[in-house]
Structure formats: C-alpha cells, structure tokens
Amino acid sequence: MNVLLVQPHATFPSRFAPLGLSYLAGNLDEKHNVFGLDMNFLGNVLGAQATQQELLRTLQENEIDVVGISVLEETIDAAREVARAARDNATIVAGGYLPTLAPSAIDFADFVIRGEGERPFNALVNALDSGGSPPIIKGLEGELSAINIEPDLNSLRPPRRDIFPSSNSRQKYSVAAVVASRGCVFDCGYCSAKQLYGRRYRSRSMENLAVELDALFADEDLECFRINDEQFFGFSSDDRARALSILSYVANSVEGRDRFKMALEGRADQYVKFMSEYPHASEIFAKLAAKDSSLVEDLQGSKDGLSISLGIEALHQPLLDFYDKELTVETNLEAIRLLQQSGHSYSLFMLPFHAELPFNDAKENILAYLRHVSDVSVYHTKFFLSNLSERVVPYKGTRFINQWEAKGILDTREDIAGYRFTDRRTGVLYHFMNLLTSRALQQNFEYGSVRQGVLDLLEVCERADVVSEVSTHDAPEDFFYVFERSGRDDSR
C-alpha cells in the first residue's frame, strides 16, 4: 500500500523531522511505500498555500491509500483539513496525543490509534492491504480501546527521517533528534504522562542507540543535536549510568568538530543525583560546551555547544506541592547552583501561574525566581522571560482539567481550554506579566530594567481591587480593576 504520514501545521516551528511519524515509517513492513509531509515545517518555508498544493500533489501522484495524521489539541483543525483533502481516495488514521487521550474528539478519521503506534499502525495497514476486516489490535480504538505501550524500545526498528524533506538547503531541518527513552514514573497534575505511559519509564540500550547515533553523526553537516527525552537522566542509578554513557559516546563522536550543539532535559532532582554520582561529567559537559557558539537560535536558546533544561516548575513550595512535583525548593536551588557553576548554557521550565493560585504565592514564587536566576549571561532571553509569564495549560487527560471542570472554573472557547482565576489579582498579574515580557522580547533585553518592571507590577497588582472575573482568554481591556495609589483610585 501507499502510505502518507502527515504532520499538520502548528503554531510552533519544526526544528527536526517528526520523530513519532518517522518511527511509524521505520516500522512499517517493507512491502509498503511510505511518504512523509511535514506541513508545519513546509508552511514556514514555502507558505500555507504552497504547502496545501504539495499535499494535493503528493496524494494524487502517489495514489495514496492510507493517510496517517499526528494530532495535538492545537493542530486538530489543521488535521481536519488534511483529512478533508484526502478523504475521497484514502483511509484516514489519526494518532498522537489527542486521539490517545480524547478519541471522541476525532470526528474526521476512519481509525484512531491510541498510544505508541508503531505496531498497531503496521498491523492496521497490513489488514487494510489484505482486504479483510481489521483484527483486534491493541491501541486501535473500537474493538479494543486500551492505550498501547511498547514494552521493549530495543525491538523497534530505527526511525526513517528520510521520508521528510531534507534534500536541499531551502528544505532542511536545523536539528537532528533522537529518542533514548520514553515515559515518566511521576504523576504531576498538569501532565498526561500517567495516562499515556502508565507511570512507566523505558529506555533503549546503549548498544541499540549507538547504531542510530553513528548513522546521524556520519553526516558531517550535522551541527545541532537534541536528545528528545523528557527525562534524560532517568530515575535509577542504572538510568544515570546509561545517561553518562550516552554523553561520553556523543562527546567522543563529535570530538573533531568545531561546530556542534547539543540539548537535553530532565528533572531537577535526577540531575542533582546524576552530578552527585558522576561529578566528572562536568568535564564532558565542558568539552561539548566549548564548541562553536554561532548557532544561538537553532537549539533551545543555547549560547554555546551545550544546553541543559530542567523542569523545576516553581521556587515556592506551595506551588510545587499543588503540582504534585515531589520536589523541594532546596533541591531546585541545588540544581540551579550546579547549572550556574557549570558555566554552560541552561534553561529552566517554570509554571508561575495556575487557576487556583493565590496572589501571595504567585508573588513569592516570582521574587524567588528573580533572586536565584539573576545571571543571564548563559541563560537565553526568551526562556528567562517566559518563566515569568507561563501558565498551566489544562490539556486533555490531565488531572487539572477534570479538577477545574468540576469546580466550574474551566473556560473553554473555540476548543481552547483556559480557566477563570480564583484569585482575580493573580489573573491581572498574569495578563500584565505577559505584556511586560512580550515587550521586553521586542526591545533590547536588559535584566535590571525587566527586574524593576516586575517588582513594580507586583506592587501595583497587590493593591488592585479586581471587580470582574479574569479568564486566561481575556485581554487587559476585558476586565475591570481599581488601583489604589497615592490616596486615590485609578480605575479602568
């Protein structure tokens, strides 16, 4: 059969070939012809109209029988458009985050695959090819709707990135990415990992991963490399030993290159444990960080050859407890200290706003952030500013979306889930913090002026009397508030 795998257009740019779809392609039986179309990448290169024409051309010229579409909440409308273009002649299969956690939301597909799709998709395509009814396939919505979790990542064949555009400089990804592990053992309230992976962490062996790394590093033009794991350092001593082996292997493989960047991410507590067990890892980090620093925007804001990103979420214990992070502020501060001591680029993932956040907790968290992340010389501007204004997004399958729906504060508009803040001053602070940080991004960033602006904003919002409800969907002109200043009221 002729199979087309499509990544729909999204609001965020593609830096590397879609790994999920690449794995589907790599694990299809060889008797099938497989094509790839990253409409998100091409949309930024060619424009929306030319990308749509490319979709139609690919469908017609290759007589596509099956179209597989990866779907996120923010790409469902674009995915629906892809299905509409292909419906007359092809079977539509949807997979990915949204079909896995909310299959009822997918109203445009003939089949929905839930969970990791390499084996279910291959089984489905083979069944369609035989002309018979699809058998009971784990992960295939319908007869059996259980989410499929691949037990052995080493048994999967390597991803086929070659199905996506990379043949010329105008259509070339800037980053090569690999998956060394999948899953997480924690159950944070804002995250769907428990629903997706069942609190299971699975990793590839060093021997299995080395085959793929060797193939990637054979490309002398490769300059930006990302390990696309949410939890690179894992959760056990064996996981951390494996992480060290991967780092050593990469450093040795690119030793002769002048231009190279690498990015990875993990939890703060696991990074602290890793550095405690392997303090000499700092030498490997230094070797990677010493690479050419001219590709600043191409990889996670890195200002040198290495960027490590840690999910700390907050520097105020009530927020960490609310998120069920099973982290302490002390651990997060130790992780920051180690990162700052290392001298290489780093970034932090923070969530300073959520629906039920009291203003005083929001204030204390932001003040702690300003105290402990003041040296931005190795910290990318965009990440520093976003950590002042990010919010929890209540995605499908997360505990928070159910919690806030039950409390009546969930606010969904045009299929976009938001919420009304229970502390209205927190809502005002959220909106004005976004205004402040967006303007700082457009201007020459200067830490001192941003810091003072944040402090002024905290002081003003603390004294605000917010008359109307405040939703994440609002703009500042949509709600009414009163600022008490100099003995009089300034109303808006």
C-alpha positions in Angstrom: 0.0 0.0 0.0 1.0 3.6 -0.5 1.0 5.4 2.9 1.4 9.1 3.6 2.3 10.3 7.1 1.4 13.9 7.8 2.4 16.4 10.5 -0.3 19.2 10.3 0.6 22.9 10.6 1.0 24.2 14.1 1.7 27.5 15.8 5.3 26.4 16.7 8.0 25.8 14.1 9.5 22.4 13.3 13.2 22.1 14.1 13.6 18.4 13.4 11.8 15.7 11.5 8.7 14.4 13.3 10.0 11.5 15.4 6.7 9.8 16.0 5.9 9.6 12.3 9.5 8.7 11.5 9.1 5.7 13.8 5.8 4.7 12.2 7.6 4.8 8.8 10.6 2.8 10.1 8.3 0.1 11.5 6.0 -0.4 8.5 6.6 -3.7 6.6 8.9 -3.1 3.7 6.3 -4.1 1.2 4.5 -0.8 1.7 5.6 2.5 0.1 5.7 5.3 2.7 5.9 9.1 2.1 6.1 11.9 4.6 4.8 15.5 4.7 5.7 17.9 7.5 3.2 20.7 6.8 4.3 22.5 9.8 7.9 22.7 8.5 6.9 23.4 4.9 4.4 26.0 6.0 7.2 28.1 7.4 9.4 27.5 4.4 7.0 27.6 1.4 3.9 29.3 2.9 0.5 27.8 3.6 -0.9 27.8 0.0 2.2 26.1 -1.5 2.1 23.6 1.3 -1.5 22.7 0.7 -0.7 22.3 -3.0 2.2 20.0 -2.0 -0.3 17.9 0.0 -2.6 17.6 -3.0 0.2 16.8 -5.4 1.6 14.0 -3.0 -1.9 12.5 -2.7 -2.5 12.4 -6.4 0.9 11.5 -7.8 1.5 8.6 -5.4 -2.1 7.3 -5.4 -2.1 7.3 -1.6 -4.2 4.5 0.1 -3.7 5.4 3.8 -3.1 8.8 5.4 -1.8 8.8 8.9 -2.1 12.1 10.8 -0.5 13.1 14.1 -2.9 15.2 16.1 -2.4 17.6 19.0 -5.1 19.8 20.6 -3.7 22.8 18.8 -3.5 21.1 15.4 -6.9 19.4 15.3 -8.4 22.0 12.8 -5.3 21.6 10.6 -5.6 17.8 10.8 -9.2 18.0 9.9 -8.3 19.9 6.7 -5.7 17.3 5.8 -8.4 14.6 6.2 -10.8 16.5 4.1 -8.3 16.8 1.2 -7.6 13.0 1.3 -10.9 11.5 2.2 -12.2 10.7 -1.3 -9.5 8.2 -2.1 -7.7 7.2 1.2 -8.3 5.7 4.6 -7.7 8.2 7.3 -5.9 7.1 10.5 -5.4 9.5 13.4 -2.8 9.1 16.2 -0.8 11.0 18.7 -1.6 12.9 21.9 -5.2 14.0 21.3 -6.5 10.8 19.7 -4.9 8.8 22.6 -6.5 10.8 25.4 -9.7 12.1 23.8 -10.6 9.7 20.9 -14.1 11.1 20.9 -12.8 14.4 19.7 -11.6 12.9 16.5 -14.5 13.2 14.1 -12.6 13.0 10.8 -10.8 9.7 10.9 -11.8 6.1 9.9 -9.5 4.7 12.6 -7.9 6.1 15.8 -4.8 4.6 17.3 -4.2 5.2 21.0 -0.7 5.2 22.5 2.5 4.3 20.8 1.6 3.4 17.3 4.5 1.5 15.6 2.9 -1.9 15.9 -0.8 -1.0 15.8 -0.4 1.1 12.7 1.6 -1.6 10.9 -1.0 -4.2 11.8 -3.8 -1.9 10.6 -2.1 -1.2 7.3 -1.5 -4.9 6.7 -5.1 -5.6 7.5 -6.3 -3.0 5.1 -3.9 -4.3 2.5 -5.4 -7.8 2.8 -8.8 -6.5 2.1 -10.3 -8.1 5.2 -11.7 -6.5 8.4 -9.1 -5.2 10.8 -8.4 -7.7 13.6 -8.5 -6.8 17.2 -5.4 -4.6 17.6 -4.3 -3.2 20.9 -4.3 0.5 20.7 -6.8 0.6 17.8 -9.9 2.4 19.0 -13.1 0.3 18.6 -12.9 -3.4 19.4 -10.2 -2.9 22.0 -9.5 0.6 23.2 -6.6 0.1 25.6 -3.7 2.5 25.1 -0.8 0.7 23.6 2.6 1.0 25.4 5.6 -0.5 23.7 7.3 -2.7 26.3 10.7 -3.0 24.5 12.1 0.0 22.7 15.1 -2.0 21.6 12.8 -4.2 19.5 11.7 -1.3 17.3 13.4 -0.6 14.0 15.1 2.8 13.7 13.0 5.8 12.6 13.0 6.8 8.9 13.7 10.5 8.8 14.4 10.3 5.1 10.7 10.4 4.2 10.7 14.1 5.2 12.3 17.0 3.3 16.0 17.4 3.8 17.4 17.2 0.3 18.3 20.9 -0.2 19.2 23.9 1.9 15.8 25.5 1.5 14.1 22.5 2.9 16.5 21.3 5.6 15.9 20.7 9.3 18.3 22.6 11.5 18.3 19.9 14.2 18.7 16.1 14.4 16.9 14.5 17.3 16.8 11.0 18.8 14.6 9.3 21.4 16.6 7.4 24.0 13.7 6.8 26.4 10.0 7.2 26.8 7.8 7.7 29.8 7.9 9.0 33.4 7.2 7.5 36.8 5.8 10.7 38.3 2.2 12.0 38.2 2.3 15.8 38.0 -1.2 17.4 38.0 -0.6 19.3 34.7 0.9 16.4 32.8 -0.7 13.4 31.0 2.3 11.1 31.2 0.5 8.8 33.6 -2.4 8.3 31.1 0.0 8.0 28.2 2.6 5.7 29.7 1.1 4.3 32.9 3.9 5.8 35.1 6.4 3.5 33.3 9.9 4.6 32.1 11.5 2.6 29.3 14.9 3.1 27.8 17.0 2.0 24.9 20.2 0.2 25.5 23.5 2.0 24.7 24.2 -0.6 22.0 20.8 -0.1 20.3 21.1 3.7 20.5 24.7 3.7 19.2 23.6 2.3 15.8 21.3 5.3 15.3 23.9 7.8 16.6 26.5 6.5 14.3 24.2 7.0 11.3 23.4 10.5 12.3 27.0 11.6 13.1 28.1 10.2 9.7 26.6 13.4 8.3 29.4 15.9 8.5 27.0 18.8 8.1 25.1 17.9 11.3 25.6 20.7 13.7 22.6 20.7 16.1 21.6 17.6 18.0 18.8 17.0 20.6 18.0 14.1 22.8 14.3 14.4 22.7 13.6 12.7 26.1 11.5 14.4 28.8 13.6 12.5 31.4 17.2 12.1 30.0 18.7 11.3 33.4 16.0 8.7 34.2 15.1 7.6 37.7 17.5 4.9 38.9 21.3 4.5 39.3 21.3 2.3 36.2 19.5 5.1 34.3 22.0 7.6 35.3 24.9 5.3 34.4 23.4 4.9 31.0 23.0 8.7 30.7 26.7 9.1 31.3 27.5 6.5 28.7 25.4 8.4 26.1 27.0 11.7 26.9 30.5 10.1 26.6 29.6 8.5 23.3 28.3 11.7 21.8 31.3 13.7 23.1 33.7 11.2 21.6 31.8 11.0 18.3 31.9 14.8 17.7 35.4 15.4 19.2 36.8 16.6 15.8 34.0 19.0 15.0 34.3 22.7 15.6 30.6 23.5 15.2 28.2 21.4 17.3 25.4 22.0 19.7 23.6 19.5 21.9 20.4 19.9 24.0 18.8 17.6 26.7 16.4 17.9 29.5 15.2 16.2 32.7 14.0 16.7 36.3 15.9 18.8 38.8 16.2 16.0 41.4 17.5 13.5 38.9 20.1 15.9 37.6 21.3 16.6 41.1 21.6 12.9 41.8 23.5 12.4 38.5 26.0 15.1 39.3 26.5 13.7 42.8 27.2 10.3 41.4 29.3 11.4 38.4 30.9 14.8 39.2 33.4 14.2 36.4 30.5 14.5 34.0 31.2 18.3 34.2 34.3 17.6 32.1 32.2 16.0 29.3 29.8 19.0 29.6 32.7 21.4 29.3 34.0 19.6 26.2 30.6 19.9 24.5 30.1 23.5 25.6 33.4 24.5 24.1 32.0 24.0 20.6 31.3 26.9 18.3 28.6 29.3 19.6 27.3 30.9 16.4 24.0 28.9 16.1 22.4 30.6 19.1 18.8 30.5 17.9 18.9 27.0 16.4 18.8 24.9 19.6 16.9 25.6 22.8 18.5 29.1 23.2 22.0 27.6 23.6 24.7 30.2 23.8 27.5 27.6 23.5 27.8 23.9 22.5 25.5 22.6 25.2 22.2 23.4 26.8 20.6 21.5 29.7 17.0 22.3 30.5 15.4 21.3 33.8 11.8 21.2 34.8 11.7 22.8 38.2 8.2 24.5 37.7 8.5 26.7 40.8 10.7 28.1 43.6 7.9 28.3 46.2 6.9 25.1 48.0 3.1 25.6 47.9 3.3 25.6 44.0 5.4 22.5 43.9 3.0 20.8 46.3 0.0 21.8 44.3 1.6 20.5 41.1 2.5 17.1 42.9 6.1 17.5 41.6 7.5 15.6 44.6 10.3 18.2 44.6 11.5 20.6 47.2 12.7 24.2 46.7 16.0 23.1 48.2 16.5 20.5 45.5 15.6 23.0 42.8 18.0 25.6 44.2 20.8 23.0 44.3 20.1 22.1 40.6 20.3 25.8 39.7 23.6 26.2 41.6 25.1 23.2 39.8 23.9 24.6 36.4 25.3 28.1 37.1 28.6 26.6 38.4 29.0 24.6 35.2 29.3 27.7 33.0 27.4 26.2 30.0 24.0 27.3 28.7 21.0 26.2 30.6 17.3 26.9 30.9 14.5 26.2 33.4 10.9 25.2 32.8 8.7 27.2 35.2 4.9 27.4 35.6 4.4 30.5 37.7 0.6 30.7 37.1 -2.4 28.3 37.5 -6.1 28.7 38.0 -6.2 28.4 41.8 -3.0 30.3 42.6 -3.3 32.8 45.5 -1.7 36.1 44.6 0.7 36.0 47.6 2.1 32.6 46.4 2.4 33.9 42.8 4.4 36.9 44.2 6.7 34.8 46.4 7.5 32.4 43.6 8.4 35.2 41.2 10.5 37.0 43.8 12.4 33.8 44.4 13.0 33.4 40.7 14.4 36.9 40.4 16.7 36.3 43.5 18.2 33.0 42.3 18.3 33.4 38.5 19.9 36.7 38.1 22.9 35.8 36.0 21.5 35.6 32.5 24.9 35.5 30.7 24.3 31.8 29.9 20.5 31.9 30.1 18.6 32.6 26.9 16.5 35.7 27.0 13.3 34.1 25.7 13.4 31.3 28.4 14.2 33.8 31.2 11.2 35.9 30.3 8.7 33.1 29.6 9.4 31.8 33.1 7.8 34.9 34.4 4.6 34.6 32.4 3.9 30.9 31.6 0.8 29.2 32.9 -0.5 25.7 33.3 -2.5 24.7 30.2 -5.3 22.2 31.1 -4.7 19.6 28.5 -6.9 16.6 27.9 -6.0 13.7 30.1 -4.5 15.8 32.9 -5.8 15.8 36.5 -6.2 19.6 36.4 -8.7 19.7 33.6 -11.0 17.4 35.4 -10.4 19.3 38.7 -11.2 22.7 37.3 -14.1 21.5 35.3 -15.7 20.1 38.5 -15.1 23.4 40.2 -16.7 25.3 37.4 -13.7 27.5 36.6 -12.7 25.8 33.3 -13.2 28.2 30.5 -13.1 26.6 27.0 -13.5 28.8 24.0 -13.2 27.7 20.4 -11.9 24.3 21.6 -9.1 26.0 23.5 -9.1 25.2 27.2 -8.5 28.0 29.6 -9.8 29.0 33.1 -11.0 31.7 35.3 -8.6 32.6 38.1 -10.0 32.1 41.6 -7.8 35.0 42.8 -8.5 37.8 40.4 -5.4 39.7 41.3 -3.4 36.6 40.1 -5.3 36.9 36.8 -4.4 40.6 36.4 -0.8 39.8 37.2 -0.7 37.0 34.6 -2.0 39.3 31.8 0.2 42.2 32.6 3.2 40.0 33.1 2.6 38.7 29.6 2.5 42.3 28.3 5.7 43.2 30.1 7.7 40.1 28.9 6.4 40.4 25.3 7.6 44.0 25.1 10.9 43.1 26.7 11.4 40.5 23.9 10.8 43.1 21.2 13.3 45.5 22.8 16.9 45.2 23.8 16.7 43.0 26.8 18.2 44.4 30.0 17.9 42.4 33.2 17.9 45.4 35.5 15.0 47.1 33.8 12.9 44.0 33.5 13.5 43.1 37.1 12.4 46.6 38.2 9.4 46.4 35.9 8.4 43.0 37.5 8.8 44.5 41.0 6.6 47.5 40.2 4.0 45.2 38.6 3.8 43.0 41.7 3.4 46.1 44.0 0.6 47.5 41.8 -1.3 44.3 41.4 -1.1 43.5 45.1 -3.1 46.7 45.7 -5.6 46.1 42.9 -9.3 45.6 43.6 -10.5 43.5 40.6 -14.2 43.9 40.1 -14.8 41.4 37.3 -13.8 37.8 36.7 -10.5 37.3 34.9 -10.1 34.5 32.4 -6.9 33.3 30.6 -8.8 34.2 27.4 -9.2 37.8 28.4 -7.2 40.8 27.4 -6.5 43.6 30.0 -9.2 45.7 28.5 -11.8 42.9 29.1 -11.9 43.1 32.8 -12.4 45.9 35.3 -10.0 46.7 38.1 -9.2 49.5 40.5 -5.7 50.5 41.6 -5.2 52.3 44.9 -2.4 54.8 44.6 -1.4 58.0 46.4 -4.6 58.0 48.4 -6.9 57.9 45.3 -8.4 55.3 43.0 -7.3 55.0 39.3 -10.0 53.0 37.6 -10.0 51.2 34.3 
